[in-house]
Amino acid sequence: MNEEQTVIHKRVPMGGSPVERNASLLVLSGRALGQLFKIPPGEVVLGRSTEADIRLDDEGVSRLHAKIRRRTDGTVEVVDLDSTNGTYVNGAQIRHFTLSDGDRIQIGSVTILQFRYQDSLEEQLQQQLRESVIRDPLTQAYNKRYFNEQLEKDFSHAQRHRLPLSLVMLDVDHFKHINDSHGHPAGDHVLQRLSATIMASLRTEDSFCRVGGEEFSVIMRDCTETEALQLAERLRRLVASTQFVYGGKVLPVTISLGVSSLDLVRHPRTIELVEEADRCLYEAKRRGRNRTCHLPDLGVPAQSR
């Protein structure tokens, strides 16, 4: 077994020299679906804690659930860390187990990982496949599926650790008029340029998603309402000052934004957080567009907030 697993680190293409293959974990099921984690030499810990090297914030995953250990002989072992729900390999519960290429590891109720040896080309292909699943092909923003999964993940994290979480919903003003007056290719150009402009100005921890035709969202982890309002206003001014040109014509483009920040009383679920941000967005449009609104703009009394 050890000799076979050591040899598998290299693949010899036809007419070529051996290609180094790296140990990795591919998420087959769970919120991080499609994500590939490389396994470096030494040990990595899997769990939902911020202390874990590979964070998997799914149901039934313990804070420090299991660890992956690369031995000096090149073999790789998975070790359960006295987790609440156990660690399983190919359906059997284990305490420690030497992995083979293709083995499936289950931790928690829904998270399934596949252990793989992959070379750089295979890793690149896997990354491209994941991007095709979670990205909107037109704008390269994250898609609605990713938005739903990431918001649930960040919502649970914020609830558990009593951390701030904010959500911005934004919409392109008079987008139908752009399509009707200049054609749908012009509309596509606006969405592409808008997305590129906004994504270049966000933090790495922010998630910019396309959730509808011309509607987008920004999930802002560890971000207070004050900080979210500042960001939303910065995005509004940025878009208003950006020149959108298509077919030699300058297209006037502005956005309206609604901001909602997590309150454990008002938002027992993500749906309430999204609905509040949507109401604020529509209030911004009702007030004339090209503006940002948040909860006080809806006339909610202070004691209700």
C-alpha positions as CSV (number, residue, x, y, z in Angstrom):
1,M,0.0,0.0,0.0
2,N,2.7,2.5,0.9
3,E,4.8,1.8,-2.2
4,E,1.7,2.2,-4.4
5,Q,0.7,5.5,-2.8
6,T,4.2,6.9,-2.9
7,V,4.5,6.1,-6.7
8,I,1.2,7.8,-7.5
9,H,2.8,11.2,-6.7
10,K,4.3,11.1,-10.2
11,R,2.6,10.6,-13.6
12,V,4.6,10.0,-16.8
13,P,3.0,11.4,-19.9
14,M,3.7,9.8,-23.3
15,G,7.2,10.9,-24.4
16,G,7.7,13.1,-21.4
17,S,9.3,13.2,-18.0
18,P,7.5,12.4,-14.7
19,V,4.9,15.1,-13.6
20,E,4.6,15.9,-9.9
21,R,1.2,15.3,-8.5
22,N,-0.1,17.1,-5.4
23,A,-2.4,15.7,-2.7
24,S,-5.7,17.5,-2.5
25,L,-9.3,17.4,-1.3
26,L,-12.2,18.1,-3.6
27,V,-15.6,19.1,-2.0
28,L,-18.2,16.9,-3.6
29,S,-21.1,17.9,-1.3
30,G,-21.6,20.9,1.1
31,R,-21.6,24.6,0.9
32,A,-18.0,24.7,-0.5
33,L,-19.1,22.4,-3.4
34,G,-16.5,22.2,-6.1
35,Q,-13.7,23.8,-4.1
36,L,-10.3,22.2,-4.2
37,F,-8.0,22.3,-1.2
38,K,-4.3,21.4,-1.6
39,I,-2.7,19.3,1.2
40,P,0.7,20.7,2.1
41,P,3.4,18.7,3.9
42,G,2.7,18.2,7.6
43,E,-0.8,18.4,9.0
44,V,-4.0,20.4,8.2
45,V,-7.0,20.5,10.4
46,L,-10.6,20.4,9.0
47,G,-13.5,22.0,10.9
48,R,-15.9,24.9,11.2
49,S,-13.7,26.9,13.6
50,T,-11.7,29.9,12.5
51,E,-8.7,28.0,13.9
52,A,-9.2,25.2,11.3
53,D,-6.8,25.2,8.3
54,I,-9.7,24.2,6.0
55,R,-13.0,25.7,7.2
56,L,-16.1,23.7,6.4
57,D,-19.1,25.5,8.0
58,D,-21.7,22.8,7.3
59,E,-24.2,21.1,9.6
60,G,-22.7,18.4,11.9
61,V,-19.1,19.5,11.4
62,S,-17.2,19.9,14.7
63,R,-15.1,23.0,15.4
64,L,-12.0,20.8,15.0
65,H,-13.3,17.7,13.3
66,A,-10.4,15.9,11.7
67,K,-6.9,16.3,10.4
68,I,-5.0,15.3,7.3
69,R,-1.4,14.2,7.8
70,R,1.2,13.8,5.1
71,R,3.8,11.4,6.3
72,T,7.5,11.6,5.3
73,D,7.1,8.5,3.0
74,G,4.6,10.4,0.9
75,T,1.4,8.6,2.1
76,V,-1.5,10.6,3.5
77,E,-3.6,9.8,6.6
78,V,-6.9,11.1,7.9
79,V,-7.4,11.2,11.7
80,D,-10.6,11.9,13.5
81,L,-10.3,14.5,16.3
82,D,-12.9,13.1,18.6
83,S,-15.6,14.8,16.6
84,T,-19.2,14.7,17.7
85,N,-20.5,13.0,14.5
86,G,-17.5,11.0,13.5
87,T,-15.4,10.8,10.4
88,Y,-16.2,8.3,7.6
89,V,-14.1,7.0,4.7
90,N,-16.0,5.2,1.9
91,G,-18.9,4.7,4.2
92,A,-17.0,3.2,7.2
93,Q,-16.3,5.2,10.4
94,I,-12.6,5.5,11.2
95,R,-10.3,6.8,13.9
96,H,-7.3,7.0,11.5
97,F,-7.0,5.8,7.9
98,T,-4.4,5.8,5.1
99,L,-5.9,7.3,2.1
100,S,-5.8,6.1,-1.5
101,D,-6.5,8.2,-4.6
102,G,-10.3,8.6,-5.0
103,D,-11.3,7.8,-1.4
104,R,-14.3,9.7,-0.1
105,I,-14.3,11.3,3.3
106,Q,-17.5,12.4,5.0
107,I,-17.5,14.8,8.0
108,G,-20.8,16.1,9.4
109,S,-24.2,15.5,7.9
110,V,-23.6,16.8,4.3
111,T,-19.9,17.4,3.7
112,I,-18.2,14.8,1.5
113,L,-14.6,15.3,0.3
114,Q,-12.7,13.3,-2.3
115,F,-9.0,12.7,-1.8
116,R,-7.1,13.1,-5.0
117,Y,-3.6,13.3,-6.4
118,Q,-3.6,15.9,-9.2
119,D,-1.0,17.7,-11.3
120,S,-1.1,21.4,-12.0
121,L,-3.0,21.0,-15.2
122,E,-5.7,18.9,-13.5
123,E,-5.9,21.4,-10.7
124,Q,-6.3,24.3,-13.2
125,L,-9.1,22.4,-14.9
126,Q,-10.8,21.7,-11.6
127,Q,-10.7,25.4,-10.7
128,Q,-12.1,26.3,-14.1
129,L,-15.0,23.8,-13.6
130,R,-15.7,25.3,-10.2
131,E,-15.7,28.8,-11.6
132,S,-18.2,27.8,-14.3
133,V,-20.5,26.5,-11.6
134,I,-20.5,29.6,-9.3
135,R,-19.9,32.5,-11.8
136,D,-22.3,34.4,-14.0
137,P,-20.9,33.9,-17.5
138,L,-21.7,37.5,-18.7
139,T,-20.5,39.5,-15.7
140,Q,-18.1,37.1,-13.9
141,A,-19.9,38.1,-10.7
142,Y,-20.9,35.2,-8.4
143,N,-24.3,33.7,-9.5
144,K,-27.6,33.3,-7.6
145,R,-26.7,29.8,-6.4
146,Y,-23.5,31.0,-4.9
147,F,-25.3,34.0,-3.3
148,N,-27.8,31.7,-1.5
149,E,-25.1,29.3,-0.3
150,Q,-22.6,32.0,0.8
151,L,-25.2,34.1,2.6
152,E,-26.4,31.1,4.6
153,K,-22.8,30.3,5.5
154,D,-21.9,33.9,6.5
155,F,-25.2,34.3,8.3
156,S,-24.6,31.2,10.4
157,H,-21.0,32.3,11.1
158,A,-22.2,35.8,12.2
159,Q,-24.9,34.4,14.4
160,R,-22.6,31.9,16.1
161,H,-19.8,34.3,16.8
162,R,-22.0,37.4,17.4
163,L,-20.2,39.3,14.5
164,P,-21.6,42.0,12.2
165,L,-22.9,41.1,8.7
166,S,-24.3,43.5,6.2
167,L,-26.0,43.0,2.8
168,V,-26.3,45.6,0.0
169,M,-28.8,45.1,-2.8
170,L,-28.3,47.3,-5.8
171,D,-30.0,47.8,-9.1
172,V,-29.2,49.6,-12.4
173,D,-31.5,52.6,-12.8
174,H,-33.6,52.7,-15.9
175,F,-31.9,49.6,-17.3
176,K,-34.9,48.8,-19.5
177,H,-34.6,52.2,-21.2
178,I,-30.9,51.4,-22.0
179,N,-32.0,48.1,-23.7
180,D,-34.9,49.6,-25.5
181,S,-32.9,52.7,-26.7
182,H,-29.5,51.2,-27.5
183,G,-30.2,47.4,-27.8
184,H,-29.4,44.4,-25.6
185,P,-25.7,44.3,-26.6
186,A,-25.4,47.8,-25.0
187,G,-27.2,46.5,-21.9
188,D,-24.8,43.6,-21.7
189,H,-21.9,46.0,-22.0
190,V,-23.2,48.1,-19.2
191,L,-23.6,45.0,-16.9
192,Q,-20.1,43.8,-17.7
193,R,-18.4,47.2,-17.1
194,L,-20.4,47.8,-14.0
195,S,-19.4,44.5,-12.5
196,A,-15.8,44.9,-13.4
197,T,-15.8,48.4,-11.8
198,I,-17.4,47.3,-8.6
199,M,-15.5,44.1,-8.1
200,A,-12.2,46.0,-8.5
201,S,-13.2,48.2,-5.6
202,L,-14.3,45.6,-3.0
203,R,-12.5,43.8,-0.2
204,T,-11.4,40.3,-0.9
205,E,-13.8,39.0,1.8
206,D,-16.8,40.7,0.1
207,S,-19.0,38.6,-2.2
208,F,-20.4,40.4,-5.3
209,C,-23.2,38.4,-6.9
210,R,-25.6,38.8,-9.7
211,V,-29.0,37.8,-8.3
212,G,-31.3,39.0,-11.2
213,G,-31.2,40.6,-14.6
214,E,-29.8,44.0,-13.6
215,E,-29.9,43.3,-9.8
216,F,-26.7,42.6,-7.8
217,S,-25.8,42.1,-4.2
218,V,-22.7,42.5,-2.0
219,I,-22.4,40.2,1.1
220,M,-20.1,42.0,3.5
221,R,-18.7,39.8,6.3
222,D,-17.7,41.5,9.5
223,C,-19.1,44.8,8.3
224,T,-21.2,47.1,10.5
225,E,-24.2,49.1,9.2
226,T,-22.1,52.3,9.3
227,E,-19.3,50.6,7.3
228,A,-21.8,49.1,4.8
229,L,-23.5,52.5,4.2
230,Q,-20.1,54.1,3.6
231,L,-19.3,51.3,1.1
232,A,-22.6,51.6,-0.6
233,E,-22.2,55.4,-1.1
234,R,-18.7,54.9,-2.4
235,L,-20.0,52.4,-5.0
236,R,-22.9,54.7,-6.0
237,R,-20.5,57.6,-6.5
238,L,-18.0,55.4,-8.4
239,V,-20.6,54.2,-10.9
240,A,-22.1,57.7,-11.4
241,S,-18.6,59.0,-12.2
242,T,-17.7,56.1,-14.5
243,Q,-18.1,56.7,-18.3
244,F,-20.0,53.9,-20.0
245,V,-19.5,54.1,-23.8
246,Y,-21.1,51.8,-26.4
247,G,-21.2,52.2,-30.1
248,G,-19.6,55.7,-29.8
249,K,-22.4,56.8,-27.5
250,V,-22.1,57.7,-23.8
251,L,-24.7,55.9,-21.7
252,P,-25.7,57.5,-18.5
253,V,-25.6,54.8,-15.8
254,T,-26.4,55.1,-12.1
255,I,-27.4,52.6,-9.4
256,S,-29.8,52.6,-6.4
257,L,-28.8,50.7,-3.3
258,G,-30.5,49.2,-0.2
259,V,-28.5,48.3,2.9
260,S,-29.5,45.9,5.7
261,S,-27.4,44.8,8.6
262,L,-27.9,41.7,10.7
263,D,-30.1,42.0,13.8
264,L,-30.8,38.7,15.6
265,V,-34.3,39.8,16.5
266,R,-35.4,41.2,13.1
267,H,-33.5,38.6,11.1
268,P,-34.0,35.1,12.5
269,R,-33.3,33.8,9.0
270,T,-31.5,35.0,5.9
271,I,-34.8,35.7,4.1
272,E,-35.7,38.5,6.5
273,L,-32.2,40.1,5.9
274,V,-32.7,39.9,2.1
275,E,-36.3,41.3,2.2
276,E,-35.2,44.2,4.4
277,A,-32.4,45.1,1.9
278,D,-34.9,44.8,-1.0
279,R,-37.3,47.1,0.7
280,C,-34.6,49.7,1.2
281,L,-33.6,49.3,-2.4
282,Y,-37.1,50.0,-3.6
283,E,-37.3,53.0,-1.3
284,A,-34.2,54.4,-2.9
285,K,-35.9,54.0,-6.3
286,R,-39.1,55.6,-5.0
287,R,-37.1,58.6,-3.8
288,G,-35.7,59.3,-7.3
289,R,-33.0,56.7,-7.8
290,N,-29.2,57.2,-7.7
291,R,-29.2,57.0,-3.9
292,T,-28.7,54.7,-0.9
293,C,-31.3,53.9,1.7
294,H,-31.3,51.8,4.9
295,L,-33.8,50.9,7.6
296,P,-34.4,54.4,9.1
297,D,-35.4,55.6,5.6
298,L,-38.4,53.2,5.8
299,G,-39.7,55.1,8.8
300,V,-39.0,52.2,11.3
301,P,-39.2,53.6,14.9
302,A,-35.9,53.4,16.8
303,Q,-37.3,51.0,19.4
304,S,-38.1,48.5,16.6
305,R,-34.5,48.5,15.5
